[in-house]
Amino acid sequence: MTFIGHSTFLVQVAGVSVLIDPVYAQRASPLSFAGPRRVRSPGVRFDDLPPISLVLLSHNHYDHCDLGTLRQLERRFHPPAVTPPGNGRLLRAAGFNRIEELDWWETSSAAPLSVTVTPAQHFSARSPFDRNRALWGGFLIEAGGHRIFHAGDSGYGAHFREIGSRLGPIDLALLPIGAYEPRWFMQDIHVNPAEAVQTHLDLGARRSIAMHFGTFQLTPEGIDQPGRDLAEALEDRGVPREQFRTIEVGGSLSLISR
C-alpha cells in the first residue's frame, strides 16, 4: 500500500496493482492556470508506476478524477476500471473501454480482485450544470486475505457503521481527514479529523491511514492542520496513534498475508 498523495493510493498484491482515484495533475481544477495547486509532488512518479491492473474511481471531483491522468493510464496500461454509476462517460472520454459501473453494495464480477462499492455522503459535479448526475462512493477491496477500505469523500454518517457491520472485519481503512472548514458548509460532505476518528471506531478497523490532506489547499484550514487535529482527536478519544496515523507521501505500508 503506497500513498501517492491526496486520495491516490497504489495497492499491490499477488502481481495485481490497483490505482485508486489517480490524480497526477498539478491543479485540482478544470483549468491549467487556476485552481488549487499541488504543493507536494506525487509520491511515485508516473513513469515509475508498475503495470496497473485496475483503476478505481470513487467520484468525479477534480481532486479525485483527472482526465489527463486517466488518459495516460489507458494509453500505457489499458486497465479496466470500476466506478459508481454515471462516471463511465468520463472514463470512456479518457479512452477506457472496460468499465464496470456498480451501485452501492454491488461487487465487481470482472475485476482481478474482489471490489465492492460502498456508500458515502457526498455529491458529484464537474461543472455547474451536472450536479449529482453521477454517483459517488468508496471501495472495499479483498486482497491477500485482507480487507482494505477506501472511503472516497464523505461526510460523517451511519453508513460507516453499516459498512463495518456488513463488510468487516476491515484490516486497513483509508480515511479522509482534510478539507473540513468552514464546518457550516463542509460538514455534510467532508469529515473533520474528530469525525474521522469516530469513523475508524464505527468501522471497527484494525488500522487506519489518513488521506485527503496535505496535497491541495482546498479549504481555509492550513495545509498541515488536519494532521495536528487528528493527533489531538486521537488523544481525546484514547485511540493509540499507531491505530490511526499519517504516512509521508511516497510512504508504504505492508500487510502480512494471513
Rosetta silent file (secondary structure, phi, psi, omega in degrees, C-alpha in Angstrom):
SEQUENCE: MTFIGHSTFLVQVAGVSVLIDPVYAQRASPLSFAGPRRVRSPGVRFDDLPPISLVLLSHNHYDHCDLGTLRQLERRFHPPAVTPPGNGRLLRAAGFNRIEELDWWETSSAAPLSVTVTPAQHFSARSPFDRNRALWGGFLIEAGGHRIFHAGDSGYGAHFREIGSRLGPIDLALLPIGAYEPRWFMQDIHVNPAEAVQTHLDLGARRSIAMHFGTFQLTPEGIDQPGRDLAEALEDRGVPREQFRTIEVGGSLSLISR
SCORE:     score description
SCORE:     0.000 S_00000001
   1 L     0.000  115.653 -177.393    0.000    0.000    0.000 S_00000001
   2 E  -121.963  131.271 -179.888    1.711    3.212   -1.179 S_00000001
   3 E   -88.599  109.070 -178.949    0.430    6.742   -0.580 S_00000001
   4 E   -84.878  -27.271  177.145    0.902    8.712   -3.797 S_00000001
   5 E   140.076  147.559 -178.213   -0.807   11.820   -2.437 S_00000001
   6 L    56.617 -107.642  177.705   -4.202   13.300   -1.532 S_00000001
   7 L  -115.489   12.005 -177.800   -6.557   10.336   -2.106 S_00000001
   8 E   -89.769  122.231  178.868   -4.421    8.464   -4.627 S_00000001
   9 E  -129.960  147.046  172.423   -3.153    5.072   -3.439 S_00000001
  10 E  -109.310  121.228  178.042   -1.355    2.208   -5.109 S_00000001
  11 E  -111.310  124.219 -178.821   -2.333   -1.241   -3.808 S_00000001
  12 E  -122.868  125.254  178.952   -0.104   -4.134   -4.858 S_00000001
  13 E  -154.128  131.375  172.256   -0.902   -7.762   -4.090 S_00000001
  14 L    49.706   43.301  177.756   -0.101  -11.055   -5.781 S_00000001
  15 L    79.899    2.974  178.734    1.016   -9.425   -9.021 S_00000001
  16 E  -108.776  129.913  178.690   -2.032   -7.147   -9.206 S_00000001
  17 E  -117.190  120.401 -177.649   -1.559   -3.370   -8.975 S_00000001
  18 E  -111.830  131.256  177.000   -4.621   -1.229   -8.243 S_00000001
  19 E  -112.145  123.655 -175.522   -4.591    2.570   -8.537 S_00000001
  20 E  -107.081  130.582  178.795   -7.330    4.388   -6.595 S_00000001
  21 L    45.333   61.639 -173.659   -8.514    7.900   -7.514 S_00000001
  22 L   -73.347  119.316  176.553   -5.470    8.625   -9.690 S_00000001
  23 L  -135.403  110.913  174.676   -4.572   12.319   -9.882 S_00000001
  24 L  -110.225    4.274 -178.327   -1.171   13.389  -11.206 S_00000001
  25 L   -65.409  155.272  175.641   -2.337   16.842  -12.296 S_00000001
  26 L   -79.674  -20.211  177.375   -0.640   19.982  -10.995 S_00000001
  27 E  -133.602  141.556  172.676   -4.028   21.533  -10.202 S_00000001
  28 L   -88.732   76.857 -168.189   -7.292   20.052   -8.905 S_00000001
  29 L  -164.875  154.929  172.411   -9.220   22.135  -11.414 S_00000001
  30 L   -75.042   -8.042 -177.056  -10.658   22.122  -14.936 S_00000001
  31 L  -110.984  141.409  179.346   -8.164   24.916  -15.707 S_00000001
  32 L   -80.612  -12.635 -174.046   -4.415   24.541  -16.129 S_00000001
  33 L  -116.918    1.710 -178.327   -3.733   28.078  -14.867 S_00000001
  34 L  -149.576  161.877 -179.290   -6.115   28.414  -11.898 S_00000001
  35 L   102.630  171.241 -176.071   -7.492   26.397   -9.014 S_00000001
  36 L   -56.801  125.248 -176.497   -5.871   24.523   -6.111 S_00000001
  37 E   -98.894  141.269  178.081   -2.235   23.816   -6.965 S_00000001
  38 E   -61.852  129.870  177.947   -0.338   20.710   -5.849 S_00000001
  39 L  -105.937   -9.698  174.064    2.072   21.538   -3.020 S_00000001
  40 L  -131.471  133.527  179.820    3.648   18.068   -2.803 S_00000001
  41 L   -67.511  153.615  176.283    4.813   16.041   -5.776 S_00000001
  42 L   -54.619  139.609 -177.135    3.288   12.573   -6.286 S_00000001
  43 L   -68.521  -19.781  172.375    4.962   10.000   -4.064 S_00000001
  44 L  -129.513  121.978  177.309    5.550    7.716   -7.049 S_00000001
  45 L   -59.740  146.543 -179.755    6.427    9.290  -10.400 S_00000001
  46 H   -56.037  -42.678 -178.135    4.024    8.317  -13.163 S_00000001
  47 H   -67.418  -15.208  179.823    6.869    6.793  -15.168 S_00000001
  48 H   -98.426    1.243  178.034    7.792    4.638  -12.158 S_00000001
  49 L   -63.311  143.076  171.270    4.346    3.090  -11.713 S_00000001
  50 L   -72.732  169.057  175.774    4.194   -0.699  -12.050 S_00000001
  51 L   -55.622  121.136 -175.896    1.830   -2.134  -14.682 S_00000001
  52 L   -86.292  122.107 -176.728   -1.612   -1.053  -13.457 S_00000001
  53 L   -90.503  -21.162 -174.006   -4.125   -3.913  -13.446 S_00000001
  54 E  -161.219  139.409  172.749   -7.189   -1.947  -12.261 S_00000001
  55 E  -113.890  133.340  174.430   -8.319    1.648  -11.720 S_00000001
  56 E  -113.658  128.510 -177.358  -10.902    2.544   -9.060 S_00000001
  57 L  -123.135  112.928 -172.355  -12.643    5.923   -9.393 S_00000001
  58 L   -77.459  -35.676  178.200  -14.749    6.988   -6.401 S_00000001
  59 L  -169.998 -178.506 -165.440  -16.405   10.079   -7.937 S_00000001
  60 L  -100.638    8.749  178.193  -15.916   12.827  -10.480 S_00000001
  61 L   -66.197  151.796 -170.458  -14.495   15.769   -8.489 S_00000001
  62 L   -66.479  -23.714  177.924  -11.270   17.161   -9.907 S_00000001
  63 L   -83.269   -0.998  176.525   -9.176   16.230   -6.878 S_00000001
  64 L  -123.337  -20.362 -173.593  -10.183   12.570   -7.392 S_00000001
  65 L  -135.443  103.038 -179.988  -10.744   12.337  -11.138 S_00000001
  66 L  -113.985  116.288 -176.037   -8.207   13.855  -13.539 S_00000001
  67 H   -63.313  -36.161  178.382   -8.846   13.141  -17.213 S_00000001
  68 H   -61.384  -43.186  177.681   -5.219   13.765  -18.173 S_00000001
  69 H   -64.923  -43.587 -179.990   -4.024   11.135  -15.720 S_00000001
  70 H   -61.712  -40.353  178.488   -6.706    8.689  -16.849 S_00000001
  71 H   -61.991  -43.111  178.629   -5.707    9.162  -20.492 S_00000001
  72 H   -62.654  -40.731  179.864   -2.068    8.426  -19.652 S_00000001
  73 H   -64.413  -43.197 -178.682   -3.055    5.315  -17.721 S_00000001
  74 H   -66.153  -42.873 -179.325   -5.188    3.998  -20.548 S_00000001
  75 H   -63.619  -37.236 -174.492   -2.509    4.633  -23.177 S_00000001
  76 H   -86.972  -39.232 -169.815    0.199    2.966  -21.144 S_00000001
  77 H  -119.066  -20.418 -176.846   -1.578    0.096  -19.354 S_00000001
  78 L    52.046   49.227 -176.897   -5.111   -0.359  -20.853 S_00000001
  79 L   -82.596  157.860  166.841   -6.547   -1.274  -17.425 S_00000001
  80 L   -74.953  167.568 -179.812  -10.190   -1.961  -16.611 S_00000001
  81 E  -138.323  146.758  173.896  -11.977    0.437  -14.261 S_00000001
  82 E  -122.124  134.060 -176.138  -14.609    0.164  -11.528 S_00000001
  83 E  -157.920  157.578  172.618  -16.679    3.216  -10.576 S_00000001
  84 L   -66.477  162.108 -175.627  -20.166    4.168   -9.343 S_00000001
  85 L   -58.896  143.213  177.170  -22.870    4.778  -11.993 S_00000001
  86 L    97.494  -14.938 -179.650  -22.635    7.860  -14.172 S_00000001
  87 L   -93.079   -7.100 -178.668  -18.853    8.102  -14.181 S_00000001
  88 H   -61.097  -32.361 -178.303  -18.360    5.751  -17.104 S_00000001
  89 H   -64.366  -35.318  177.164  -18.661    8.581  -19.637 S_00000001
  90 H   -67.156  -42.113  178.220  -15.573   10.265  -18.177 S_00000001
  91 H   -65.325  -39.385  176.450  -13.629    7.035  -18.373 S_00000001
  92 H   -64.634  -37.733  177.627  -14.788    6.499  -21.941 S_00000001
  93 H   -63.637  -26.711  177.852  -13.692   10.053  -22.759 S_00000001
  94 L   -87.264   -0.963  176.875  -10.262    9.078  -21.446 S_00000001
  95 L   102.550   -3.075  179.512  -10.181    6.046  -23.743 S_00000001
  96 L   -69.014  139.393  175.839  -11.200    3.293  -21.320 S_00000001
  97 L  -125.685   -0.867  173.477  -13.313    0.549  -22.866 S_00000001
  98 L  -117.921   95.361 -172.320  -13.527   -1.924  -19.972 S_00000001
  99 E  -129.198  130.831  176.311  -15.678   -0.144  -17.404 S_00000001
 100 E  -118.653  113.523  178.199  -17.842   -1.617  -14.665 S_00000001
 101 E   -97.563  118.617 -174.025  -20.307    0.825  -13.079 S_00000001
 102 L  -120.896  136.572  174.726  -21.507   -0.503   -9.733 S_00000001
 103 L   -77.920  169.565  176.978  -24.126    0.792   -7.333 S_00000001
 104 L   -54.161  136.212  177.693  -23.600    0.817   -3.568 S_00000001
 105 L    77.134   -2.057  176.527  -23.082   -2.680   -2.124 S_00000001
 106 L   -83.895  145.718 -178.017  -22.519   -4.256   -5.534 S_00000001
 107 E  -112.495  138.354 -178.292  -19.393   -6.363   -6.048 S_00000001
 108 L   -61.393  141.554  174.837  -17.386   -6.494   -9.252 S_00000001
 109 L  -105.588   -5.360 -174.205  -17.714   -9.603  -11.394 S_00000001
 110 L  -123.224  -15.908 -176.581  -14.847   -8.721  -13.739 S_00000001
 111 L   -69.479  153.762 -179.784  -12.088   -7.053  -11.689 S_00000001
 112 L   -71.378  -11.749  172.828   -8.907   -9.019  -10.921 S_00000001
 113 L  -129.381  162.054  175.949   -9.634   -8.569   -7.191 S_00000001
 114 E   -73.415  120.613 -179.250  -12.880   -8.540   -5.231 S_00000001
 115 E  -130.251  125.257  176.169  -14.103   -4.914   -5.147 S_00000001
 116 E  -116.178  130.863  175.887  -17.366   -3.754   -3.573 S_00000001
 117 E   -80.508  134.674 -174.862  -18.638   -0.194   -3.972 S_00000001
 118 E  -117.265  158.117  179.876  -19.704    1.288   -0.633 S_00000001
 119 L   -68.107  156.974  171.925  -21.972    4.206    0.334 S_00000001
 120 L  -149.626  158.315  177.960  -20.719    7.714    1.018 S_00000001
 121 L  -107.772   96.203 -171.888  -22.356   11.015    1.969 S_00000001
 122 L  -155.156 -150.934  175.021  -21.152   13.417   -0.674 S_00000001
 123 L  -158.929  174.971  178.242  -22.140   14.854   -4.091 S_00000001
 124 L  -134.982  151.261  174.615  -20.835   14.978   -7.650 S_00000001
 125 L  -178.524  139.256  169.893  -20.210   17.717  -10.210 S_00000001
 126 L  -113.095  -13.884 -178.542  -17.743   18.590  -12.964 S_00000001
 127 L  -156.043  174.222  177.352  -19.487   21.848  -13.875 S_00000001
 128 L   -67.559   -7.123 -170.393  -22.408   23.992  -12.666 S_00000001
 129 L  -110.942    2.229 -176.256  -24.714   22.010  -14.958 S_00000001
 130 L  -130.231   27.285 -176.400  -24.205   18.362  -13.963 S_00000001
 131 L   -59.397  129.442  174.393  -24.579   18.301  -10.193 S_00000001
 132 L    60.028   28.339  173.619  -25.435   14.826   -8.843 S_00000001
 133 L   -91.729   -2.633  172.712  -25.812   13.238  -12.273 S_00000001
 134 L  -132.194  151.135 -178.458  -23.200   10.651  -11.292 S_00000001
 135 L   -87.115  164.803  179.695  -22.985    8.647   -8.078 S_00000001
 136 L  -128.612  162.371  179.780  -20.123    8.709   -5.550 S_00000001
 137 L  -179.468 -174.248  172.724  -18.868    6.049   -3.157 S_00000001
 138 E  -119.305 -169.667 -177.181  -15.980    4.220   -1.564 S_00000001
 139 E  -140.557  139.214  169.198  -14.443    0.789   -2.107 S_00000001
 140 E  -112.668  116.227 -177.769  -13.903   -2.371   -0.104 S_00000001
 141 E  -106.679  129.265  172.969  -11.074   -4.406   -1.617 S_00000001
 142 E  -106.022  117.763 -173.162  -10.443   -8.008   -0.596 S_00000001
 143 E  -151.507  133.447  174.903   -6.855   -8.917   -1.380 S_00000001
 144 L    57.803   31.867 -179.579   -4.274  -11.284    0.010 S_00000001
 145 L    80.024   10.612 -178.535   -6.556  -12.384    2.816 S_00000001
 146 E  -126.121  158.497  174.785   -7.183   -8.785    3.916 S_00000001
 147 E  -114.185  123.638 -178.128   -9.958   -6.214    3.593 S_00000001
 148 E  -118.889  127.741 -177.601   -8.922   -2.682    2.637 S_00000001
 149 E  -112.825  126.340  173.228  -11.449    0.164    2.704 S_00000001
 150 E  -112.812  117.804 -169.834  -11.034    3.418    0.755 S_00000001
 151 L   -79.789   -9.597 -172.095  -13.710    5.873    1.851 S_00000001
 152 L    64.349 -135.628  172.559  -13.584    8.225   -1.146 S_00000001
 153 L  -113.711  141.196  179.385  -15.067   11.529    0.067 S_00000001
 154 L  -166.355  144.332  162.203  -17.788   11.601    2.695 S_00000001
 155 L   -77.813  169.782 -178.431  -19.435   13.485    5.475 S_00000001
 156 L   -78.290  138.933  178.220  -19.980   11.597    8.712 S_00000001
 157 L  -166.331  176.143 -177.764  -22.996    9.293    8.866 S_00000001
 158 L   -67.765  -13.860 -178.408  -24.433    5.952    9.933 S_00000001
 159 H   -62.765  -27.730 -179.516  -23.234    4.356    6.682 S_00000001
 160 H   -66.639  -42.247  177.714  -19.761    3.840    8.165 S_00000001
 161 H   -64.047  -37.461  179.165  -21.095    1.610   10.920 S_00000001
 162 H   -67.069  -38.776  177.158  -23.127   -0.301    8.326 S_00000001
 163 H   -60.909  -46.018  178.727  -20.051   -0.799    6.143 S_00000001
 164 H   -61.922  -39.336 -178.856  -18.145   -2.218    9.096 S_00000001
 165 H   -70.137  -42.142 -174.773  -21.053   -4.475   10.024 S_00000001
 166 H   -83.199  -32.341 -170.176  -21.736   -5.778    6.505 S_00000001
 167 H  -119.670   -0.418 -178.772  -18.228   -5.973    5.072 S_00000001
 168 L   -76.097  177.850    1.405  -15.892   -6.264    8.067 S_00000001
 169 L   -73.591  143.975 -179.102  -13.590   -7.088    9.639 S_00000001
 170 L  -100.853  121.523 -178.423  -11.604   -4.274    7.997 S_00000001
 171 L   -80.130  -36.504 -179.135   -7.845   -4.626    8.254 S_00000001
 172 E  -146.003  126.087  176.260   -6.950   -1.203    6.877 S_00000001
 173 E  -111.755  134.102  175.535   -9.133    1.856    6.314 S_00000001
 174 E  -104.207  107.440 -167.238   -8.012    4.811    4.191 S_00000001
 175 E  -119.982  134.142  177.809   -9.937    7.729    5.664 S_00000001
 176 E   -71.331  143.710  176.741  -10.139   11.411    4.656 S_00000001
 177 L  -131.377   -3.338 -173.174   -9.235   13.978    7.302 S_00000001
 178 L  -114.923  174.811 -179.473   -8.880   17.238    5.323 S_00000001
 179 L    63.264   56.148 -173.426  -10.936   19.968    3.608 S_00000001
 180 L  -119.248   -1.997  179.723  -13.325   20.396    6.533 S_00000001
 181 L  -111.091  147.047   -6.280  -13.581   24.167    7.165 S_00000001
 182 L   -76.549  147.540 -173.500  -15.868   26.031    7.496 S_00000001
 183 H   -64.312  -34.745 -178.043  -17.990   23.400    9.207 S_00000001
 184 H   -59.658  -25.859 -177.298  -21.332   25.044    8.407 S_00000001
 185 H   -99.711  -36.786 -170.051  -20.552   24.456    4.736 S_00000001
 186 H   -97.954  -13.576 -169.293  -18.392   21.315    4.699 S_00000001
 187 L   -63.745  -27.360 -179.301  -19.816   19.108    7.452 S_00000001
 188 L   -77.982  -17.130 -173.740  -22.322   17.337    5.205 S_00000001
 189 L  -121.731  -17.128  179.487  -19.698   16.324    2.619 S_00000001
 190 L  -136.543  128.723  172.142  -16.330   16.041    4.431 S_00000001
 191 L   -70.222  150.817  168.242  -15.489   14.551    7.818 S_00000001
 192 L   -94.960  175.673 -176.033  -13.151   16.504   10.049 S_00000001
 193 H   -58.872  -38.115  178.605  -10.347   14.725   11.959 S_00000001
 194 H   -64.126  -40.853  177.690  -12.517   14.112   15.046 S_00000001
 195 H   -69.913  -31.284  175.840  -15.234   12.573   12.870 S_00000001
 196 H   -63.624  -38.414  176.586  -12.579   10.540   11.045 S_00000001
 197 H   -64.522  -42.172  177.357  -11.554    9.031   14.396 S_00000001
 198 H   -64.010  -36.853  176.151  -15.203    8.190   15.075 S_00000001
 199 H   -61.136  -44.801  176.085  -15.391    6.672   11.586 S_00000001
 200 H   -54.308  -44.028 -179.528  -12.370    4.493   12.408 S_00000001
 201 H   -71.038  -41.669  179.529  -14.198    3.271   15.519 S_00000001
 202 H   -61.265  -39.977  179.867  -17.526    2.791   13.706 S_00000001
 203 H   -69.891  -23.200 -171.982  -15.842    0.683   11.036 S_00000001
 204 L    67.713   29.993 -176.759  -14.070   -1.416   13.647 S_00000001
 205 L   -69.380  140.248  176.119  -10.930   -1.021   11.546 S_00000001
 206 L   -69.223  -40.602  176.568   -7.769   -2.617   12.885 S_00000001
 207 E  -143.380  152.703  175.090   -5.704    0.215   11.426 S_00000001
 208 E  -134.893  149.331  176.038   -6.421    3.420    9.529 S_00000001
 209 E  -121.703  135.023 -179.706   -4.325    5.710    7.347 S_00000001
 210 E   -79.139  146.414  176.422   -5.205    9.372    6.810 S_00000001
 211 E  -145.151 -176.590  175.316   -5.714   10.788    3.326 S_00000001
 212 L    62.522   43.575  174.992   -7.273   13.804    1.553 S_00000001
 213 L  -160.649  161.188  170.225   -4.937   16.376    3.062 S_00000001
 214 L    78.006    2.534 -179.343   -1.509   17.893    2.554 S_00000001
 215 L  -118.589  -48.818  177.846   -1.518   17.940   -1.272 S_00000001
 216 E  -120.292  135.468  175.702   -4.074   20.507   -2.462 S_00000001
 217 L   -83.557   93.781 -173.322   -5.201   23.575   -0.488 S_00000001
 218 L   -95.506  -28.278 -174.239   -8.935   23.070   -0.933 S_00000001
 219 L  -140.757  174.820 -168.343  -10.356   24.865    2.140 S_00000001
 220 L   -68.213  -23.643 -178.310   -9.256   27.502    4.687 S_00000001
 221 L   -64.089  152.268 -178.973   -7.549   25.288    7.279 S_00000001
 222 L   -57.305  153.589 -174.137   -3.756   25.125    6.995 S_00000001
 223 L   -60.591  -31.015  179.935   -2.303   22.528    4.654 S_00000001
 224 L  -107.387    4.131 -179.640   -0.863   20.540    7.596 S_00000001
 225 H   -62.977  -37.473 -179.728   -3.537   21.391   10.180 S_00000001
 226 H   -55.955  -39.155  179.205   -5.520   18.161    9.605 S_00000001
 227 H   -63.757  -40.043  178.360   -2.590   16.056   10.835 S_00000001
 228 H   -68.245  -40.489  178.983   -2.319   18.100   14.033 S_00000001
 229 H   -67.492  -32.925  176.291   -6.076   17.966   14.595 S_00000001
 230 H   -63.689  -45.340  179.683   -6.005   14.194   14.045 S_00000001
 231 H   -59.372  -40.572  178.755   -3.358   13.755   16.750 S_00000001
 232 H   -67.025  -42.125 -179.553   -5.480   15.792   19.162 S_00000001
 233 H   -65.206  -38.919  177.831   -8.655   13.851   18.323 S_00000001
 234 H   -62.931  -41.646  178.891   -6.903   10.508   18.855 S_00000001
 235 H   -65.994  -41.857  179.617   -5.698   11.653   22.262 S_00000001
 236 H   -61.110  -36.795 -177.637   -9.161   12.921   23.199 S_00000001
 237 H   -92.607   -2.978 -179.940  -10.738    9.559   22.319 S_00000001
 238 L    70.200   29.008  178.491   -7.954    7.448   23.799 S_00000001
 239 L   -95.055  123.664  179.546   -7.152    5.791   20.464 S_00000001
 240 L   -58.697  139.683 -176.687   -3.465    4.790   20.151 S_00000001
 241 H   -63.201  -26.463  179.416   -1.714    6.718   17.385 S_00000001
 242 H   -70.711  -15.627  176.958   -0.413    3.504   15.848 S_00000001
 243 H   -79.975  -28.073 -177.563   -4.040    2.545   15.095 S_00000001
 244 E  -145.350  107.302 -173.270   -4.717    5.675   13.001 S_00000001
 245 E  -138.943  167.779  171.000   -1.778    7.529   11.602 S_00000001
 246 L   -95.982  152.880  170.665   -0.492    9.616    8.754 S_00000001
 247 L  -127.527  154.638 -178.746    2.251    8.414    6.434 S_00000001
 248 L   -67.233  148.577  171.854    4.510   10.512    4.268 S_00000001
 249 L   -57.278  127.836 -174.067    3.684   10.992    0.608 S_00000001
 250 L    92.829   -9.281  178.724    5.547    8.163   -1.092 S_00000001
 251 L   -76.508  155.358 -178.422    5.444    6.076    2.081 S_00000001
 252 E  -127.110  156.586  176.199    4.302    2.442    2.032 S_00000001
 253 L  -134.555  131.208  179.782    2.641    0.054    4.440 S_00000001
 254 L  -104.356  134.434  171.490    2.792   -3.727    4.163 S_00000001
 255 L  -105.474  119.564 -179.457    0.018   -6.037    5.311 S_00000001
 256 L   -74.450  127.786 -179.291    1.311   -9.518    6.056 S_00000001
 257 L   -63.099  146.132  178.430   -0.922  -12.164    4.478 S_00000001
 258 L   -71.681    0.000    0.000   -2.753  -14.446    6.858 S_00000001
